[in-house]
Each structure stands twice: as structure tokens, then as C-alpha cells.
Amino acid sequence: MDKLKKSLPSVSNVTSVPIIKRRRLIKKPKKLGEWRDTVAKSFENSSKESQDIIDGSFLWKVRKKKILGIRFFRRKFRVDFKKLNIHYTPAPNKITCGIQRFAPDRFFKLDMANIVDVRKGFSTDTFNEVQKNIKANSRNAKKMLPDNCFSIIFDHRKNIKGNYTLDLVCKDHETRETWFFVIQELIEAMKEVEHQKEYELYLREKFNSADISGTGFLNLHEFSLLLKQINIFLEEEDIVQVFND
């Protein structure tokens, strides 16, 4: 029994992942766009306890190319809790670096509102392909540990540059657990405002379909079409009055 006790690791030596506490949503969003602010506020406490994710983490992005096969890209990822975006450093070339320098928060980001799932380990087609074809003695084999990998799944209805999964490899298990927990908490928060979010997506879809000119604004004719699409029927005089107001 004494030998068994000596072989077991002590609790103090076990690496612990910081617990990120998110405030549960009490106030339901009422105004258009308010659901995003509501979710962001629920992460106020989380942002204080996950400074590494705010400052950024260097992760390996795994991509399956049609011709080149499996490729690894080392990129720095960070989370903007206020605007609910995941920012990443682009490929190191003159064009992308110039854009990143002059507009660091405008491009090279992923909308976290489009995330629908997060998975640990080798849980996507890309990771399964890597696991089958990677050579044991290759330089990438050492970092391809299931405990260090996770995948972010995006809504297939959104065009995320043709990719619906973001497969990432962390430097260690603790980093993976921190990222996984943050994304998981975000998904739970999004579920609490899912009705408001879906309603806004519905209105945005109707607006875009009514915007025949593609200007991002509606003229009187397009506005009357929008009202019909959302089943609001008014007299022509009332439509003009509402439009001018």
C-alpha cells in the first residue's frame, strides 16, 4: 500500500486549468443587435481570467489542400470578448502584413457568432486524415497529440471562406483546455439568445433580398417589397409616410 501511495502523483503537482466563469444571461435582448452586447457582457469576468487568450496564443492551423495535401500553418490567435471575434495573424507576405498594419481589427477575423460546436482531439475529417497519413518520424508527428488538439465548427449556412472547421493544435494540454472551455461557454451563451439571433438573421436575409440595387439601402419601392415579405400590408400612403419617417 505504501508503494502504491508513493507512485500516485500528489494533487499539488497536477496542472490545473483556470476556471473561467461566465455570468449567466438574465436580461433578454430586445433591440436589434443587442444580443451581441448581452453575450459580450456575460464574458466580462471571463476576460479577466483568460489574459493569455486576449493577448494571443501561437497555434498550428491544420488544413487539407487538394494538391499539397495536409499543411500546417503557425498563426497567432486571440479573442476579442467585446466584439466576439477571433483574430488571427495572416500569412507572412507584404500584402497581408500591410493590411494587418493599417487595419488590424478589420480583416483576418472570424465571427464567433457563427460557431456551432467545438470538439476535442481528432474529431474532424481533417484530423482523421492527418492521423492516417502522418509519418511517425516526421517533425509534425510530435505535436500531433489528441490531448493538444481541438476543432471549431462553424455554421454550414455561412460562407467561411469555404471552410466550416478550424482545426488547431496547441503547444500543450492546458492551452487546449483553456481555449476549449472559452468556446464552449460562448456556445452556451449563444443558445440563451438564440431566438433573438435567428430573428435578426431572418430580417437581414429579407433586407438583402429586398435590396435589389445592392447598395445596402432601400428605396421606396424596395421598402414596400420588404414589408410584403415580412407580411406587413399597408396602404400606399401609409408606406410613404413610414418610409419618410
C-alpha positions in Angstrom: 0.0 0.0 0.0 2.8 2.4 0.8 4.4 1.7 -2.5 1.1 2.4 -4.2 0.8 5.8 -2.5 4.3 6.8 -3.5 3.6 6.1 -7.1 0.4 8.3 -7.2 1.0 12.0 -8.2 0.2 14.5 -5.5 -2.6 16.9 -6.1 -0.3 19.9 -5.8 1.8 18.6 -8.8 -1.2 18.3 -11.2 -1.5 21.2 -13.6 -4.9 22.9 -13.2 -6.7 24.8 -15.9 -8.1 28.1 -14.8 -11.9 28.0 -14.4 -13.4 30.8 -16.5 -16.7 31.9 -15.0 -19.3 33.4 -17.3 -22.2 35.4 -15.9 -25.5 33.7 -16.9 -27.8 35.9 -19.0 -30.7 37.3 -17.1 -31.7 40.2 -19.3 -33.0 39.1 -22.7 -32.1 41.3 -25.6 -34.9 43.4 -27.1 -33.3 45.7 -29.6 -31.7 44.7 -32.9 -28.0 43.9 -32.3 -28.4 43.9 -28.5 -28.0 40.1 -28.3 -24.3 40.5 -29.2 -23.7 43.1 -26.4 -25.6 40.9 -24.0 -23.4 37.9 -24.7 -20.2 40.1 -24.6 -21.2 41.4 -21.2 -21.6 37.9 -19.8 -17.9 37.3 -20.5 -16.7 40.3 -18.5 -15.4 38.0 -15.8 -14.0 35.5 -18.2 -11.8 38.1 -20.0 -10.1 38.9 -16.7 -9.2 35.3 -16.1 -8.1 34.4 -19.6 -5.5 37.0 -20.4 -3.4 34.6 -22.5 -6.3 34.2 -24.9 -6.8 38.0 -25.1 -3.1 38.6 -25.7 -3.0 35.7 -28.2 -1.7 32.2 -28.5 0.5 30.7 -31.2 -1.4 27.7 -32.5 -0.9 25.4 -35.5 -3.7 25.6 -38.0 -4.2 22.3 -40.0 -5.5 22.5 -43.5 -6.2 19.8 -46.1 -5.2 21.1 -49.5 -6.4 19.5 -52.7 -2.9 19.2 -54.3 -0.4 19.7 -51.5 -2.3 17.6 -49.0 -2.1 18.2 -45.3 -0.4 21.5 -44.4 0.5 23.2 -41.1 0.4 26.9 -40.5 1.7 28.6 -37.4 -0.6 31.5 -36.6 -1.3 33.7 -33.6 -5.0 33.6 -32.5 -6.6 35.9 -30.0 -10.2 36.5 -28.8 -12.0 39.9 -28.7 -14.6 39.3 -26.0 -16.2 42.7 -26.6 -16.9 42.2 -30.3 -17.0 38.4 -30.2 -14.3 37.9 -32.8 -11.4 35.5 -33.2 -8.5 37.4 -34.7 -5.5 35.7 -36.3 -2.3 36.8 -38.0 -2.3 36.4 -41.8 0.2 34.6 -44.0 3.6 36.5 -43.8 3.7 38.3 -47.1 3.9 42.0 -48.0 0.2 42.5 -48.9 -1.3 40.8 -45.9 1.2 42.3 -43.5 0.5 45.8 -44.9 -3.3 45.3 -44.4 -2.7 44.0 -40.9 -0.6 47.0 -40.0 -3.1 49.7 -41.2 -6.3 47.9 -40.3 -5.5 45.3 -37.6 -9.1 44.8 -36.4 -11.0 45.0 -39.7 -9.7 41.9 -41.5 -8.4 38.5 -40.6 -11.1 37.7 -38.1 -13.8 35.1 -37.5 -17.2 36.0 -36.2 -17.7 33.8 -33.1 -21.5 34.1 -33.5 -21.2 31.6 -36.4 -19.7 28.9 -34.1 -22.0 26.0 -33.5 -19.7 23.4 -31.9 -16.2 22.7 -30.5 -14.6 19.3 -30.3 -11.6 17.9 -28.6 -9.0 15.6 -30.2 -9.2 14.1 -33.7 -12.9 14.7 -34.3 -13.0 16.1 -37.9 -12.2 14.7 -41.3 -9.0 16.8 -41.5 -7.6 15.4 -38.2 -8.6 11.9 -39.2 -6.8 12.3 -42.5 -3.7 13.6 -40.6 -3.8 10.7 -38.2 -3.9 8.1 -41.1 -1.2 9.7 -43.2 1.3 11.4 -40.9 4.6 9.6 -40.6 5.7 8.7 -37.0 9.2 10.1 -37.5 8.0 13.4 -39.2 8.6 16.7 -37.5 4.9 17.3 -37.2 4.1 13.9 -35.5 5.5 15.1 -32.2 3.0 17.9 -31.8 0.0 15.9 -33.2 -1.3 14.7 -29.9 -5.0 14.3 -29.4 -4.8 16.0 -26.0 -3.4 19.1 -27.6 -5.9 19.4 -30.5 -9.4 20.9 -30.9 -11.7 21.9 -33.7 -14.1 24.8 -34.0 -17.2 24.1 -36.1 -18.9 26.9 -37.9 -22.4 27.2 -39.2 -22.5 25.5 -42.6 -25.0 28.1 -43.8 -22.3 30.8 -43.6 -19.6 31.1 -46.2 -16.4 30.9 -44.0 -14.1 31.0 -47.0 -15.2 27.6 -48.0 -14.2 26.0 -44.7 -16.6 25.1 -41.9 -14.0 23.7 -39.5 -11.0 25.4 -37.9 -8.6 22.6 -36.8 -6.0 23.7 -34.3 -3.0 22.2 -32.4 -1.9 23.8 -29.2 1.5 23.7 -27.6 0.2 21.8 -24.6 -2.9 20.3 -23.0 -3.5 23.2 -20.7 -3.7 25.7 -23.6 -6.1 23.4 -25.4 -8.4 23.1 -22.3 -8.5 26.9 -21.9 -9.5 27.5 -25.5 -12.0 24.7 -25.5 -13.7 26.0 -22.3 -14.0 29.6 -23.6 -15.5 28.4 -26.9 -17.8 26.0 -25.1 -19.1 28.8 -22.8 -19.6 31.1 -25.8 -21.8 28.4 -27.4 -23.9 28.1 -24.2 -24.3 31.9 -24.1 -25.4 32.0 -27.8 -28.1 29.4 -27.0 -29.6 31.7 -24.4 -30.2 34.4 -27.1 -30.7 32.0 -30.0 -34.3 33.3 -30.7 -33.2 36.9 -30.9 -30.2 36.0 -33.0 -32.2 33.9 -35.5 -34.8 36.6 -35.8 -32.1 39.1 -36.7 -30.6 36.8 -39.3 -34.1 36.4 -40.7 -34.6 40.1 -41.0 -31.1 40.5 -42.5 -31.9 37.9 -45.2 -35.2 39.6 -46.0 -33.5 43.0 -46.2 -30.8 41.7 -48.6 -33.4 40.1 -50.8 -35.3 43.4 -51.0 -32.2 45.3 -51.7 -32.3 44.8 -55.5 -29.9 47.6 -56.2 -27.3 46.1 -53.9 -26.5 49.5 -52.3 -27.1 48.5 -48.7 -30.0 50.9 -48.6 -33.7 50.6 -49.5 -35.5 53.0 -51.8 -39.3 53.3 -51.5 -40.0 50.5 -54.0 -37.6 48.1 -52.2 -39.0 49.1 -48.8 -42.6 48.2 -49.9 -41.3 44.8 -51.1 -39.7 44.2 -47.8 -42.9 44.9 -45.9 -44.7 42.4 -48.1 -42.0 39.8 -47.5 -42.5 40.1 -43.7 -46.3 40.0 -44.0 -46.9 43.7 -43.3 -49.6 45.1 -45.6 -50.2 48.8 -45.6 -51.9 51.3 -47.9 -49.6 53.1 -50.3 -49.9 56.4 -48.4 -49.0 54.7 -45.1 -46.0 53.1 -46.7 -44.7 56.5 -47.9 -45.3 58.0 -44.5 -43.4 55.2 -42.7 -40.6 55.4 -45.2 -40.2 59.1 -44.8 -40.3 58.9 -41.1 
